[in-house]
Amino acid sequence: MKKKTPFLLKQVERAAYLFLSCALATGRLLALFFTTFPFLLKRKNPTKDFLFFPYAHKDNIGTISRFQIFLPLLEKDKFTFDIHYTWSAIEDEEIFFKSKSRTKEYLFLARSFWRRLFQSMRAGNYRAVFFQRGLFPEYYDQFTPYLENLICKLNQNVTVDFFDADYGRNKKLVDATARVCNKVAVVNQHLFQYFNKLNPNVCYNDLAVDVNAYKIKSDYNIKTPIAIFWTGSEANALNLKEIIPVLERINLKYPLQLRMISRTTCGYASSIINHAQWKKETFFNEMINADIAIYPAMKDTEFTRGKVAYKSIEYGAAALPIVASPFGLSPHLEIDADVLFANNIEEWEKQILRLISNESLRKKIGVNARMKAEKYHSVNSTYKNFLEILLGENPTPLNS
């Protein structure tokens, strides 16, 4: 039975929502005014190179891999930039996950929209603007990209970046955003095909990983118990529901453990699970001490096809042999050379057993996956393309 919200708390929520509605209505009118009369804000010459609008906080994988990872190289190359984060990791946790009422969320959204509005009004001060998904993407009742329209009036070099198929959550808003921007950046062919119908200027850049931060596996001798490695969020852990019984069957012949690195055990109580929370101090050793890594994405959906699983590139960076579902991976991985694909439960069992019984195959898959991570997903291999997406044909600093 759903617990009722206390009367007073409900009234406070309603008042906060009314405040949010008024704040958004006023802010949208202001955004529309400057979109209609952009010359009031435009500058003749930009003063800095880049303006970045991340989708989330500094610790978010999408934030890191799509632009934050390049910041040291941008500084080294004398580019100037400003970054406006939407929220902090603490705010993300407290407002959207732990809060017992929506009052904090409504007040945060009102503040966030106005903060983004004033930041967007300065878009003409930069040579290029790069933002992820949308400038105000968390508000579920919005279908018109007010802020995105404004920055595209103030700046003629605006890139919106999509690193997964999040358009399913608010398709109308996402499609309108893709149409208005100068360029759309994506991570795989599936997203390329989707956005190419909305915008003729779609650019591709691989997900970037600091491969040098990973320890590289060198010992491919199997252990007892065999260590099967998985890491991910609670949402992604749903894909383990069908895999755990497979591992339990294999465990009857070959003793194994599922080394599960996540916030919680996600409700699983199998005796083969060896759970630990993610810690930077131990994570890299955990990977190289594992025998086999798994990436299950059990449903073939728009979302799974539109993503590139960061964990699969991490496995490759550590030279771990991988068994994976055939979508949501780096497009550069080749079947039976860099990864073993499993389309159904029977194939999952078969492929894991293949790796268990064949040391040379484990080593080949692991070594090849590391080579692909270095060649296509390292910071150095993706940085030049990132610059070209931002600036086009002349990727040199403003003050060079």
N, C-alpha and C positions, 0 to 999 in steps of 0.2 A: 504493500500500500504506500502510495507516494505521500511523503511528509508535507503537511500544509505549511506555507510560509506565514509567519506571524503577521497579524494585521498591520501593526505599526511599520514593520520592515517592508511590507508590501507598499504602503503609502510613500515611504522614503524612496523606494525603487521607482514608483510612478513619477514622483517629483523630479528625480534624477533623469528619467527618460524625457520628461517634458523639457527640462533644461537642455538636454542633448538635442532634441528636435529643434528648439529655438536657435541654439548655437549653430547647428548645421544649416538651417534655413538662411540665417544671416551670413554665414561664411560662404555659402554657395552664391548668394547674390553678389557678394564682393568679388568672388572668383569670376563670375559671369561679367561683371562690370569691367574688370581689367582684361578679360579675354576679348571683350568687344573693343576696348581702347588700350591695346598693349603698348602703344607708343608712350604712354604715361610712365611706364616702367623700364622701357628698353634703354640699353646703353649702346653707345657707338662702338666701343671696343671692350672685349672681355678682359677681366683683370686676373682670372685664374684659369687653369686648364679644365678641371673636372669637378662636377658636383655629383656626389653619390647618394642615392636614397636606398639603403638596404631594406629588404622586406621585414627582417626581424632583428634580433639582437646580435652582439658581437660573437657569441658562442655558437650561433646557429650554423649548421653545416653549409646550407645554401649561401649564407652571407660570406662565409670563409672561402668556399671553393670557387665562387663566381666573380669575386673582385677583391675581397679583403686580403687574400693570399698574395696579391700582386702589389700591395701598397709599398713594401720595402723596395721593390724594383722601380716603382714610380718615383719614389723619393731619390733613389740612387741616380735615376735618369733626369732629375731636376724638374719633374712635373709638379705642379701645385694643385691642390684639391681640398675640398671640404666634404665631410661625411655627416649625414643626419640620420641617426638610428631611430627606428620607430619606438622601441622600448628596450629596457634592459632585461636580462635573463630573469632577474628577481621579479620585475613587474609582470613579465610573461607568466611566471609561475603563480604569483599571488592573485593576479586579476582574472586570468582565464582558466585556472585549474583549481585553486584552493579557495577562492572567494565563496562565501555562503550566500551572498546576494549579488545581484547584477549592478548594484549602485556604483561600486568602484569602476566597473567596466564602462558604464554610461558616462561617468565623469571623465574617465581616461579617454574615451573616444572623442568627447567634445574638445578636450585639451589637445589631443593628437591632431584632429582636423585643423584647428586654428594654427597650431605650430607648423604643420605641413604647408598650410596656406601661405604664411609669411616666408617660409623657406622657398616655396615655389615662386614667389614674387621676385626672388633674386636670381632666377634661372638665367636671365640674360647676362649676368656677370661672368659666365663661364663659356669656354669653347665647346664643351659637350656635357650633356646630362645623362646619367645612367641610373635607372631605377629598376627594381625587381617587382614583377607582378602588377603592382599598383601603388599609388601614393597613399591611398586610404583603403586598403583591401579587406580589413577585418569587419567593416560595417556591412551587414548583410542586407540592409534595405536600399543600398545604393546601386543604381544601374547606369548612371551617367558619369563619365570620368571628368568631373569638373576641374580638378587640379591638374590632371594630365593635359587637358585642353589648354589650360593656362600656360604651362611650361612650354608647350609646343608652339604657342604664339610668341613667347618670349625668346625661344631658342630654336634654331633650325637644325640642331644636331642632337636629337633625343633618342636614346636607345632604351627599350623595355626588355628585360631579361626574364625568360621562363626556363626553370630547371626541372619542372615536372608538369603534369597535366592538371594543374589546379583550376583550369577553366571550368571544370565540371561543377564547381561550387557556386560560381556566379558568372555563367557563360556570357550573358548580355553585357556585363561590365567589362569582362576580359576582352571580348571581341571588339567592343568600342574602343578600348585602350589600344589594342594592337593596330586598329585602323588609323588612329590619329597620330601615332608616333612615326618618326622618320625611319627607324629600324627596329627589328625584333631579333634578339639573340636567343638561341636555343641550344640544347645539349644533344639532341639526337634527330634521326630522320623522321620519326613519327611526329614530333613537334614541328619540324620543318614543314612537313606536308600540311599540317593543320593551319599554321599561321601564314603559310604562303598563299592561302586562299583569301586572307584578309589584308595582307600587306606584301607588296612585290619585293620588298627589301628585307629578306630574312637571312640572318648571318648565323653561322654555326661555329661554336667553340666548345672543345671538350671540357668536361669537369676537371678542375685542377686539384692536385693533391701534392703535398710536400713529401714526395717519396723518400727524400733523404732523412726524414724523421723516423722512418720505420727500420727496425732491425730486420735483417734478411735471414730467413731460414736456410740452414745448410745441412742439418741432420734429418734425413728422411727415413730413418729406421723407425718402425712402428713401435708404439709403447703398449704397456699393459697397465691399466685399461687404455684402450685407444681413445684419444682426445678429439672429439668432434666439436668444432668451434662455431659459435653463432653470436653475433652482437646486433643490437637494434633497439628500437623503441617498443613501448607496450602495444602500440597499434600494429607494428610489423610482426610482433610476436604471435599474432593470430594465425600466421602462416605456419607456425610450428605444430598446430593442432593435428595435422595429418602426418607430419614428419616424425613426431615423437614415437608413435606406435611402430613405425618402420625401424627406428633405432632400437626400440625395445626388442623387436624380433631378431635383429642382427646381434644384439647383446647376448642372446641365448647361445650363440656360437662363438662370437668374438666379444669378450667383455669390453665395454666402452663407457664413456661418460660424455654427456652433452655439456660442454663448457659454455654456459649461458651468461653473457655479459650484458646486463640491462639494469634498469632501475629496480625492478622487482622480478619475481618468478612468473608474473603475469597470470597467476592462478594455476599454473601447472604443478603437479605434485609427484611426478614420476621419480622413481628411485635412481634413474640414470642421470638426473639433472644435478650439475655442480654449478651453483649460481654465485655470481659475484657482481658487485656494482662497478661501473666504469671508473677507473682511476688512472690518471696519466702515468703515475709512477710504475704501474704494473701492466698496463694494457699491451704494450709492445712485446713484453716477454711472454704474456699469455698467448699471443698469436703465434710466435715462432716456436713455442713449446707444444702447440697443437699439431695434430696429424693431418686433419682434413677440415676445411671450412665449408659451410653450407650457406646458400642463399635461396630459400624457398619463396616463391611468389605464386601461390597455388591457383590464383584466378587470373585468367587472361582478360584484363580490362583496359579501358582507356587510360586509367591512371598508371597501371603497371607498365604499359607500353610507352607512356610518356615520360618515364623517369629513367635516370641512370643511377643505380644504387651505389651510393658512396662506399658502403661496406664492401662491395665486390671489388672496388679499386683498392681499398685498404688491404684486402686479402692478397691481391696481386702484388702490391707494394712490399708485402712481407714474404712473398714467394711461397705462399700457402697453396696447396692444390685445392681446387674448388669444384664442388658439385652445385649446379644452380638451375633454376628455372630459366627457360630460353628467352625471357624478356625482362627489361629493366636493367640490363647490363651495359657495360661499355660496348659500343658498336665495333670495337677493334678486336675483341676476343674471338678466336676461332675454335670451332668445335673439335674436341679431341686433341687439340694442340695446346690451348691455353686454359680450357675449361671443359668439364664434362656436363652436358645438358641432360636434364630429366624432365620429361613432359607429364608424367603421371607417377602414381605411387609405385608401380612395378619398376619403372625406370629409376626412381630414386633408390630403391633397394639395390638394384643391379649396379648402378654407377658407384655407389658407396662401397659395395663389395669389391668392385674392380680396383678401386684405389687401395683398399685394405690389403688385397692380395698381391699387389704389384708395386714394389718400391721404385722401379725405374719409371713407371708411369706417374707416380706421385712426384718424383723429382722433375720430370719433363714438364708436367703441367705447372708446377710451382715456379720453376726457372723461367718458362715462357711467359707466364702471367706477369712476373716481375719486369721482364723486358718490355712488355706492352705498356705497363704502367709508366715506366721511364720514358718510352718513346712518345706516348700520346697524352699522358695525364700529368706529367711533371710541370712544375711552375715554369721552367725554361721553355718547354715545348709549347705551352699555351699562351705565354705572355705576349709574344709578338702579334699573334692573331687577335688577342684582346685589345691591344692598342689600335690595331687597324680597324676593328669594329667601332671603337670609340671615335677615332679621328679621321678614318678614311685613308686617303693617299699620302698624307703628310704627318705622320706620327712623331712630331718633334715638339719639345716643350715650348710653351708660349714665350718664355723669356730666354730662349737659347741664343 
